Structure formats: structure tokens, C-alpha cells
Amino acid sequence: MTTSPERWIEWIETNKAMWDERVPIHAASDFYDQDAFRAGKDEIRGFEAAEVGDVTGKRLLHLQCHMGQDTLSWARRGAAKVVGLDFSEPAIEVARGLAAEIGMGPDRARFVTSDVYEAPSAVPDADYDIVYTGIGALDWLPDIRRWAETAASLVAPGGFLYVADFHPFTHVIDWDGTRIERDYFDPRPVVTDEPGTYADFEAPTVNNRSFERMHTMGEIVTSIAAAGLRIEFLHEFDATLFQRHGDLERGEDGYFRVPEGRPRLPLMFSLKASRPR
């Protein structure tokens, strides 16, 4: 299902207003803990580091980078050059400030403001060894096929796209984790209007309306393959970074899972897709 030009503009502008307002809340939150990040905290999850591999000397592009902490963590891990892209100018300003504070000049880390679909004309290079998108990015895309084409166009020969995100199936389960509340195959946008933010549920906010779309796993994988990349793997995980449902329990490793003894569910996934040399 495609989105009309009018709805596309409404979608992006509405979401941008919502995210812009939440940037200072996120920057000051314990959730993002920017003081710890300045002190050297690595934001990259263990499974991401293992699956992406050694980034030493690589050029990495992070799409929908928010405030850039993951982006800069890849630079700390040895990437020769990282570029973070996000449509929120306040988020990019925070990212640039963090880069300066930890001594990452524009030769190592650059941040640009752009809608993700305009990335090819916004980023400083035509192609990258690694195009990366992190947790919680895909839901905000009105068109997964166009996103896949955009991301694939930025992967250099011999390079790859790496995606880690919430599993689409998590969106159909209610908060109690006891029943199906949404149609997995419904392509219509999910429009919400709730105050606060995942980093601070009690934060007073004004711009609360937002658009999301629950792309199926089949749509995600097929779109990436159709864009000319070769799927190297698709991994599904029974753990997640956030308490997506009220019945999930947090383990000693910090991840949330279904209580022991109950049937497990796919909660996150990761995917790697490469471009032949």
C-alpha cells in the first residue's frame, strides 16, 4: 500500500513536530544518560557488534540516528568516518554537540538534517561500507519499499545494510500480552495521540499526534531483496530492549523476555543484506 502525497507530507511533518519537542526531554533523561556516554559508555548492543563485525577503517552511515549516540559509538569502535542522518534539526544539533564534546571532528563524525528518503542528496558520500539503522526506526516509515531502495542505493559494492529493530509481531499483542489486538496484515497507518515519551512517560508534551506503520517481516525482507541486496541472514530474538508488553520480565542481562514457562514470542530481529562487488 502506498501513501498519497498529501498524507505523506502530513505524516512527516506531524512526526517531525513530535520528535522535535521530545529531543530536549531525551537529552536530559536518565534513559539516554548522556553524562555516561560522554564518559565513554558504548551504546552498541552486544549482538549488533557481533553481527556487524569489525568496523575499523569503515565508512558507516546511520539512517534515522536521533541524537547520534549509536552513531558516535561506531566511531569509537574504529569506524574511519560516520555520518548520522535524521529529520529532526534539534536532534542533529544535540548530536553535533556530543561529537564536539568527545573530540570527534567532522572528519570523523558528521551529522546532517534530512528526511530519510532524501538521504542520497543529503549525505556527503555516494556510498558507504555499512548502512546502519537501529532499534525503533522502521515503524516511522510510510513506505518501506522506497526506504529499502534509498538505503540500498547508499551501500557500496562489497558493503552491506544492517537492520536491528523490534519484531513486527510485537505490535499485534496487547499491553497485557494475552491477546491479539491488531491485524498483522493491516497496512493502514496507526495514528496515536498520547503525551509523554518512552524516555519519560510523565513528561508534559504538546505535540503528541504521530503516525506509524506496522510493516510485516515479509514486506521488510522482500523490499530489501527487491532493492538489489543479497540477504545474508535474518535473525529473530526472544528478548527485547524495552518492556513492549506489561508481562515481560527483565533479566540480569537487562533484556526483557516472556516469563519462564510460557511460550516464547519473537521480540526483536536483525538482518544483514550485502551488495556484490
Secondary structure, DSSP 8 states (H G I E B T S, - for coil): ----HHHHHHHHHHHHHHHHHHHHHHHTSTTT-HHHHHTT---S-HHHHHHH---TT-EEEEES-TTSHHHHHHHHTT-SEEEEEES-HHHHHHHHHHHHHTT--TTTEEEEE--GGGHHHHSSSS-EEEEEE-TT-GGG-S-HHHHHHHHHHTEEEEEEEEEEEE-GGGGGB-TTSSSB-S-TT--S-EEEE--SBTTBTT---S--EEEE----HHHHHHHHHHTT-EEEEEEEES-BSS--STT-EE-TTS-EE--TTS-----EEEEEEE---
